[in-house]
Amino acid sequence: MLRLRPSGGRKKLAAEGAFGPTPFMQICLGTGYGGAPATPAALAAMRERIPVGTVWAAFAAGEDNLWVMRAAVAGGGHVRAGLEDALFDAAGKPTTNAALLSSGVETIRSAGGRPATPAEARAILGLPAST
């Protein structure tokens, strides 16, 4: 993991190719373990520090994950969904990966995006095609 401080060093590292040909950065909010809170201001502050041309995604732990998904898609970013982000549904009942993915797809579409196919996801991340 590489932590980027507000020193401007991330731009120098990106220019030097430290992140590879297709840099990917993920914004993590609201984990409750001393990181950034799940607020629009925190998302905006972190987003503006990502170097131009970087593929990025955002997520939040728990109930904030859906609004963060919407904001990421609306801002040109990507998302993820799964039990690592939320163990319970909006009613507080245990959920499943399938339910979270379904909710994520609905959220992506409502934000004007569409889910990537596996081939598209590999291309976005600069990974080789599957064989």
C-alpha positions as CSV (number, residue, x, y, z in Angstrom):
1,M,0.0,0.0,0.0
2,L,1.2,3.5,-0.9
3,R,0.0,6.3,1.3
4,L,-0.1,9.7,-0.5
5,R,0.3,12.7,1.6
6,P,-0.7,16.2,0.5
7,S,3.0,17.0,-0.3
8,G,2.6,16.8,-4.1
9,G,4.8,13.7,-4.2
10,R,2.1,11.7,-5.8
11,K,2.3,13.8,-9.0
12,K,6.1,13.3,-9.1
13,L,5.7,9.5,-8.5
14,A,3.0,9.3,-11.3
15,A,5.2,11.3,-13.7
16,E,8.0,8.8,-13.0
17,G,5.8,5.9,-13.8
18,A,5.8,4.5,-10.2
19,F,2.1,3.4,-10.5
20,G,2.6,1.5,-13.8
21,P,1.1,2.1,-17.2
22,T,-2.4,2.1,-15.8
23,P,-2.4,3.5,-12.3
24,F,-5.3,2.5,-10.1
25,M,-6.2,4.2,-6.8
26,Q,-9.1,3.4,-4.4
27,I,-10.7,5.8,-2.0
28,C,-11.8,4.1,1.2
29,L,-14.1,6.0,3.5
30,G,-15.9,5.4,6.8
31,T,-14.2,2.3,8.1
32,G,-14.2,3.6,11.7
33,Y,-10.5,2.7,12.1
34,G,-9.1,6.2,12.0
35,G,-9.4,6.8,8.3
36,A,-11.3,9.4,6.4
37,P,-15.0,9.8,7.3
38,A,-17.7,8.9,4.8
39,T,-18.6,12.5,3.9
40,P,-18.9,14.3,0.6
41,A,-16.1,16.7,1.7
42,A,-13.7,13.8,2.4
43,L,-14.5,12.2,-0.9
44,A,-14.0,15.4,-2.8
45,A,-10.7,16.1,-0.9
46,M,-9.3,12.7,-1.7
47,R,-10.6,12.7,-5.3
48,E,-8.8,16.0,-6.1
49,R,-5.5,14.5,-5.0
50,I,-5.6,11.6,-7.5
51,P,-3.3,12.3,-10.5
52,V,-4.9,13.0,-13.9
53,G,-5.3,9.8,-16.0
54,T,-5.5,7.5,-13.0
55,V,-8.2,4.9,-12.9
56,W,-10.0,5.3,-9.5
57,A,-12.7,3.8,-7.4
58,A,-14.4,4.7,-4.2
59,F,-16.3,2.8,-1.5
60,A,-17.4,3.3,2.1
61,A,-18.0,0.8,4.8
62,G,-21.6,0.1,5.8
63,E,-24.6,2.2,5.1
64,D,-22.6,5.0,3.3
65,N,-21.5,2.7,0.5
66,L,-24.4,3.4,-1.8
67,W,-24.2,7.2,-1.8
68,V,-20.4,6.9,-2.3
69,M,-21.0,4.5,-5.2
70,R,-23.4,7.1,-6.8
71,A,-20.9,9.9,-6.3
72,A,-18.0,7.9,-7.7
73,V,-19.9,6.9,-10.9
74,A,-21.2,10.5,-11.3
75,G,-17.6,11.7,-10.9
76,G,-16.1,9.4,-13.5
77,G,-14.9,6.8,-11.0
78,H,-15.5,3.1,-10.5
79,V,-17.0,1.1,-7.6
80,R,-16.9,-2.2,-5.9
81,A,-19.4,-4.1,-3.8
82,G,-19.3,-7.0,-1.4
83,L,-19.5,-8.3,2.1
84,E,-16.1,-6.7,2.9
85,D,-18.0,-3.3,2.7
86,A,-21.3,-4.1,4.3
87,L,-22.5,-7.1,6.3
88,F,-26.1,-5.8,6.7
89,D,-28.8,-4.5,4.5
90,A,-30.7,-1.2,5.0
91,A,-33.1,-2.9,7.4
92,G,-30.2,-4.1,9.5
93,K,-30.5,-7.8,8.5
94,P,-27.5,-9.9,7.3
95,T,-27.0,-9.6,3.6
96,T,-25.3,-11.6,0.9
97,N,-22.7,-10.8,-1.8
98,A,-25.5,-11.4,-4.5
99,A,-27.8,-8.9,-2.8
100,L,-25.0,-6.3,-2.5
101,L,-24.0,-6.7,-6.1
102,S,-27.6,-6.4,-7.2
103,S,-27.9,-3.2,-5.2
104,G,-24.6,-2.0,-6.6
105,V,-25.7,-2.5,-10.2
106,E,-28.9,-0.7,-9.5
107,T,-27.0,2.2,-7.9
108,I,-24.5,2.4,-10.9
109,R,-27.4,2.5,-13.4
110,S,-29.3,5.2,-11.4
111,A,-26.1,7.3,-11.4
112,G,-26.0,7.1,-15.2
113,G,-23.4,4.3,-15.6
114,R,-23.4,0.7,-16.4
115,P,-21.4,-2.2,-14.9
116,A,-18.3,-3.2,-16.8
117,T,-18.1,-6.7,-18.3
118,P,-15.2,-8.8,-17.1
119,A,-13.3,-8.1,-20.3
120,E,-14.0,-4.4,-19.9
121,A,-12.8,-4.4,-16.3
122,R,-9.5,-6.1,-17.3
123,A,-9.0,-3.5,-20.0
124,I,-9.8,-0.6,-17.6
125,L,-7.2,-2.0,-15.2
126,G,-4.6,-2.7,-17.9
127,L,-4.7,-6.4,-17.2
128,P,-4.2,-9.1,-19.9
129,A,-7.2,-10.7,-21.5
130,S,-8.2,-14.0,-20.0
131,T,-7.1,-17.1,-21.7
